Amino acid sequence: MMMTLFDEEQVMRAYVESEKREAAKKAAVISAIEIYQEIGLPVSETIKNSRKI
């Protein structure tokens, strides 16, 4: 029983960390898009440049 609880806790921690990393990536892309748009790049260039992140 303790092994199962421990494994579930590990899985939950890994999931939370994964979600945090994904959220950080999304925030970086959104920030990059906003910056590109502020400097006046066209939408196509904004999208192309944001894929490099």
Phi and psi restraints in degrees (range 20) as a CNS / XPLOR table:
assign (resid 1 and name C) (resid 2 and name N)
       (resid 2 and name CA) (resid 2 and name C) 1.0 -61.5 20.0 2
assign (resid 2 and name N) (resid 2 and name CA)
       (resid 2 and name C) (resid 3 and name N) 1.0 -36.8 20.0 2
assign (resid 2 and name C) (resid 3 and name N)
       (resid 3 and name CA) (resid 3 and name C) 1.0 -63.7 20.0 2
assign (resid 3 and name N) (resid 3 and name CA)
       (resid 3 and name C) (resid 4 and name N) 1.0 -41.4 20.0 2
assign (resid 3 and name C) (resid 4 and name N)
       (resid 4 and name CA) (resid 4 and name C) 1.0 -64.3 20.0 2
assign (resid 4 and name N) (resid 4 and name CA)
       (resid 4 and name C) (resid 5 and name N) 1.0 -44.6 20.0 2
assign (resid 4 and name C) (resid 5 and name N)
       (resid 5 and name CA) (resid 5 and name C) 1.0 -62.6 20.0 2
assign (resid 5 and name N) (resid 5 and name CA)
       (resid 5 and name C) (resid 6 and name N) 1.0 -41.6 20.0 2
assign (resid 5 and name C) (resid 6 and name N)
       (resid 6 and name CA) (resid 6 and name C) 1.0 -63.6 20.0 2
assign (resid 6 and name N) (resid 6 and name CA)
       (resid 6 and name C) (resid 7 and name N) 1.0 -44.2 20.0 2
assign (resid 6 and name C) (resid 7 and name N)
       (resid 7 and name CA) (resid 7 and name C) 1.0 -64.1 20.0 2
assign (resid 7 and name N) (resid 7 and name CA)
       (resid 7 and name C) (resid 8 and name N) 1.0 -41.4 20.0 2
assign (resid 7 and name C) (resid 8 and name N)
       (resid 8 and name CA) (resid 8 and name C) 1.0 -63.0 20.0 2
assign (resid 8 and name N) (resid 8 and name CA)
       (resid 8 and name C) (resid 9 and name N) 1.0 -38.7 20.0 2
assign (resid 8 and name C) (resid 9 and name N)
       (resid 9 and name CA) (resid 9 and name C) 1.0 -65.3 20.0 2
assign (resid 9 and name N) (resid 9 and name CA)
       (resid 9 and name C) (resid 10 and name N) 1.0 -42.2 20.0 2
assign (resid 9 and name C) (resid 10 and name N)
       (resid 10 and name CA) (resid 10 and name C) 1.0 -62.9 20.0 2
assign (resid 10 and name N) (resid 10 and name CA)
       (resid 10 and name C) (resid 11 and name N) 1.0 -43.5 20.0 2
assign (resid 10 and name C) (resid 11 and name N)
       (resid 11 and name CA) (resid 11 and name C) 1.0 -62.5 20.0 2
assign (resid 11 and name N) (resid 11 and name CA)
       (resid 11 and name C) (resid 12 and name N) 1.0 -43.0 20.0 2
assign (resid 11 and name C) (resid 12 and name N)
       (resid 12 and name CA) (resid 12 and name C) 1.0 -64.6 20.0 2
assign (resid 12 and name N) (resid 12 and name CA)
       (resid 12 and name C) (resid 13 and name N) 1.0 -42.5 20.0 2
assign (resid 12 and name C) (resid 13 and name N)
       (resid 13 and name CA) (resid 13 and name C) 1.0 -62.4 20.0 2
assign (resid 13 and name N) (resid 13 and name CA)
       (resid 13 and name C) (resid 14 and name N) 1.0 -43.9 20.0 2
assign (resid 13 and name C) (resid 14 and name N)
       (resid 14 and name CA) (resid 14 and name C) 1.0 -62.4 20.0 2
assign (resid 14 and name N) (resid 14 and name CA)
       (resid 14 and name C) (resid 15 and name N) 1.0 -40.6 20.0 2
assign (resid 14 and name C) (resid 15 and name N)
       (resid 15 and name CA) (resid 15 and name C) 1.0 -63.4 20.0 2
assign (resid 15 and name N) (resid 15 and name CA)
       (resid 15 and name C) (resid 16 and name N) 1.0 -45.9 20.0 2
assign (resid 15 and name C) (resid 16 and name N)
       (resid 16 and name CA) (resid 16 and name C) 1.0 -62.6 20.0 2
assign (resid 16 and name N) (resid 16 and name CA)
       (resid 16 and name C) (resid 17 and name N) 1.0 -44.2 20.0 2
assign (resid 16 and name C) (resid 17 and name N)
       (resid 17 and name CA) (resid 17 and name C) 1.0 -62.6 20.0 2
assign (resid 17 and name N) (resid 17 and name CA)
       (resid 17 and name C) (resid 18 and name N) 1.0 -39.9 20.0 2
assign (resid 17 and name C) (resid 18 and name N)
       (resid 18 and name CA) (resid 18 and name C) 1.0 -63.1 20.0 2
assign (resid 18 and name N) (resid 18 and name CA)
       (resid 18 and name C) (resid 19 and name N) 1.0 -43.4 20.0 2
assign (resid 18 and name C) (resid 19 and name N)
       (resid 19 and name CA) (resid 19 and name C) 1.0 -64.7 20.0 2
assign (resid 19 and name N) (resid 19 and name CA)
       (resid 19 and name C) (resid 20 and name N) 1.0 -38.5 20.0 2
assign (resid 19 and name C) (resid 20 and name N)
       (resid 20 and name CA) (resid 20 and name C) 1.0 -64.1 20.0 2
assign (resid 20 and name N) (resid 20 and name CA)
       (resid 20 and name C) (resid 21 and name N) 1.0 -43.5 20.0 2
assign (resid 20 and name C) (resid 21 and name N)
       (resid 21 and name CA) (resid 21 and name C) 1.0 -63.0 20.0 2
assign (resid 21 and name N) (resid 21 and name CA)
       (resid 21 and name C) (resid 22 and name N) 1.0 -42.6 20.0 2
assign (resid 21 and name C) (resid 22 and name N)
       (resid 22 and name CA) (resid 22 and name C) 1.0 -63.5 20.0 2
assign (resid 22 and name N) (resid 22 and name CA)
       (resid 22 and name C) (resid 23 and name N) 1.0 -42.0 20.0 2
assign (resid 22 and name C) (resid 23 and name N)
       (resid 23 and name CA) (resid 23 and name C) 1.0 -64.1 20.0 2
assign (resid 23 and name N) (resid 23 and name CA)
       (resid 23 and name C) (resid 24 and name N) 1.0 -38.8 20.0 2
assign (resid 23 and name C) (resid 24 and name N)
       (resid 24 and name CA) (resid 24 and name C) 1.0 -65.2 20.0 2
assign (resid 24 and name N) (resid 24 and name CA)
       (resid 24 and name C) (resid 25 and name N) 1.0 -40.3 20.0 2
assign (resid 24 and name C) (resid 25 and name N)
       (resid 25 and name CA) (resid 25 and name C) 1.0 -62.6 20.0 2
assign (resid 25 and name N) (resid 25 and name CA)
       (resid 25 and name C) (resid 26 and name N) 1.0 -44.9 20.0 2
assign (resid 25 and name C) (resid 26 and name N)
       (resid 26 and name CA) (resid 26 and name C) 1.0 -62.5 20.0 2
assign (resid 26 and name N) (resid 26 and name CA)
       (resid 26 and name C) (resid 27 and name N) 1.0 -41.6 20.0 2
assign (resid 26 and name C) (resid 27 and name N)
       (resid 27 and name CA) (resid 27 and name C) 1.0 -63.9 20.0 2
assign (resid 27 and name N) (resid 27 and name CA)
       (resid 27 and name C) (resid 28 and name N) 1.0 -38.2 20.0 2
assign (resid 27 and name C) (resid 28 and name N)
       (resid 28 and name CA) (resid 28 and name C) 1.0 -65.6 20.0 2
assign (resid 28 and name N) (resid 28 and name CA)
       (resid 28 and name C) (resid 29 and name N) 1.0 -41.2 20.0 2
assign (resid 28 and name C) (resid 29 and name N)
       (resid 29 and name CA) (resid 29 and name C) 1.0 -65.2 20.0 2
assign (resid 29 and name N) (resid 29 and name CA)
       (resid 29 and name C) (resid 30 and name N) 1.0 -44.6 20.0 2
assign (resid 29 and name C) (resid 30 and name N)
       (resid 30 and name CA) (resid 30 and name C) 1.0 -61.6 20.0 2
assign (resid 30 and name N) (resid 30 and name CA)
       (resid 30 and name C) (resid 31 and name N) 1.0 -43.1 20.0 2
assign (resid 30 and name C) (resid 31 and name N)
       (resid 31 and name CA) (resid 31 and name C) 1.0 -62.3 20.0 2
assign (resid 31 and name N) (resid 31 and name CA)
       (resid 31 and name C) (resid 32 and name N) 1.0 -43.3 20.0 2
assign (resid 31 and name C) (resid 32 and name N)
       (resid 32 and name CA) (resid 32 and name C) 1.0 -62.6 20.0 2
assign (resid 32 and name N) (resid 32 and name CA)
       (resid 32 and name C) (resid 33 and name N) 1.0 -44.2 20.0 2
assign (resid 32 and name C) (resid 33 and name N)
       (resid 33 and name CA) (resid 33 and name C) 1.0 -60.4 20.0 2
assign (resid 33 and name N) (resid 33 and name CA)
       (resid 33 and name C) (resid 34 and name N) 1.0 -43.7 20.0 2
assign (resid 33 and name C) (resid 34 and name N)
       (resid 34 and name CA) (resid 34 and name C) 1.0 -62.5 20.0 2
assign (resid 34 and name N) (resid 34 and name CA)
       (resid 34 and name C) (resid 35 and name N) 1.0 -41.1 20.0 2
assign (resid 34 and name C) (resid 35 and name N)
       (resid 35 and name CA) (resid 35 and name C) 1.0 -65.1 20.0 2
assign (resid 35 and name N) (resid 35 and name CA)
       (resid 35 and name C) (resid 36 and name N) 1.0 -46.6 20.0 2
assign (resid 35 and name C) (resid 36 and name N)
       (resid 36 and name CA) (resid 36 and name C) 1.0 -59.2 20.0 2
assign (resid 36 and name N) (resid 36 and name CA)
       (resid 36 and name C) (resid 37 and name N) 1.0 -40.8 20.0 2
assign (resid 36 and name C) (resid 37 and name N)
       (resid 37 and name CA) (resid 37 and name C) 1.0 -69.9 20.0 2
assign (resid 37 and name N) (resid 37 and name CA)
       (resid 37 and name C) (resid 38 and name N) 1.0 -34.6 20.0 2
assign (resid 37 and name C) (resid 38 and name N)
       (resid 38 and name CA) (resid 38 and name C) 1.0 -64.1 20.0 2
assign (resid 38 and name N) (resid 38 and name CA)
       (resid 38 and name C) (resid 39 and name N) 1.0 -33.8 20.0 2
assign (resid 38 and name C) (resid 39 and name N)
       (resid 39 and name CA) (resid 39 and name C) 1.0 -87.5 20.0 2
assign (resid 39 and name N) (resid 39 and name CA)
       (resid 39 and name C) (resid 40 and name N) 1.0 2.6 20.0 2
assign (resid 39 and name C) (resid 40 and name N)
       (resid 40 and name CA) (resid 40 and name C) 1.0 90.9 20.0 2
assign (resid 40 and name N) (resid 40 and name CA)
       (resid 40 and name C) (resid 41 and name N) 1.0 15.7 20.0 2
assign (resid 40 and name C) (resid 41 and name N)
       (resid 41 and name CA) (resid 41 and name C) 1.0 -70.0 20.0 2
assign (resid 41 and name N) (resid 41 and name CA)
       (resid 41 and name C) (resid 42 and name N) 1.0 144.7 20.0 2
assign (resid 41 and name C) (resid 42 and name N)
       (resid 42 and name CA) (resid 42 and name C) 1.0 -65.2 20.0 2
assign (resid 42 and name N) (resid 42 and name CA)
       (resid 42 and name C) (resid 43 and name N) 1.0 160.4 20.0 2
assign (resid 42 and name C) (resid 43 and name N)
       (resid 43 and name CA) (resid 43 and name C) 1.0 -56.4 20.0 2
assign (resid 43 and name N) (resid 43 and name CA)
       (resid 43 and name C) (resid 44 and name N) 1.0 -41.4 20.0 2
assign (resid 43 and name C) (resid 44 and name N)
       (resid 44 and name CA) (resid 44 and name C) 1.0 -61.7 20.0 2
assign (resid 44 and name N) (resid 44 and name CA)
       (resid 44 and name C) (resid 45 and name N) 1.0 -40.6 20.0 2
assign (resid 44 and name C) (resid 45 and name N)
       (resid 45 and name CA) (resid 45 and name C) 1.0 -69.6 20.0 2
assign (resid 45 and name N) (resid 45 and name CA)
       (resid 45 and name C) (resid 46 and name N) 1.0 -37.1 20.0 2
assign (resid 45 and name C) (resid 46 and name N)
       (resid 46 and name CA) (resid 46 and name C) 1.0 -60.1 20.0 2
assign (resid 46 and name N) (resid 46 and name CA)
       (resid 46 and name C) (resid 47 and name N) 1.0 -46.2 20.0 2
assign (resid 46 and name C) (resid 47 and name N)
       (resid 47 and name CA) (resid 47 and name C) 1.0 -66.4 20.0 2
assign (resid 47 and name N) (resid 47 and name CA)
       (resid 47 and name C) (resid 48 and name N) 1.0 -45.1 20.0 2
assign (resid 47 and name C) (resid 48 and name N)
       (resid 48 and name CA) (resid 48 and name C) 1.0 -61.0 20.0 2
assign (resid 48 and name N) (resid 48 and name CA)
       (resid 48 and name C) (resid 49 and name N) 1.0 -44.7 20.0 2
assign (resid 48 and name C) (resid 49 and name N)
       (resid 49 and name CA) (resid 49 and name C) 1.0 -70.0 20.0 2
assign (resid 49 and name N) (resid 49 and name CA)
       (resid 49 and name C) (resid 50 and name N) 1.0 -33.3 20.0 2
assign (resid 49 and name C) (resid 50 and name N)
       (resid 50 and name CA) (resid 50 and name C) 1.0 -72.1 20.0 2
assign (resid 50 and name N) (resid 50 and name CA)
       (resid 50 and name C) (resid 51 and name N) 1.0 -22.8 20.0 2
assign (resid 50 and name C) (resid 51 and name N)
       (resid 51 and name CA) (resid 51 and name C) 1.0 -70.8 20.0 2
assign (resid 51 and name N) (resid 51 and name CA)
       (resid 51 and name C) (resid 52 and name N) 1.0 -17.1 20.0 2
assign (resid 51 and name C) (resid 52 and name N)
       (resid 52 and name CA) (resid 52 and name C) 1.0 -75.1 20.0 2
assign (resid 52 and name N) (resid 52 and name CA)
       (resid 52 and name C) (resid 53 and name N) 1.0 -14.1 20.0 2
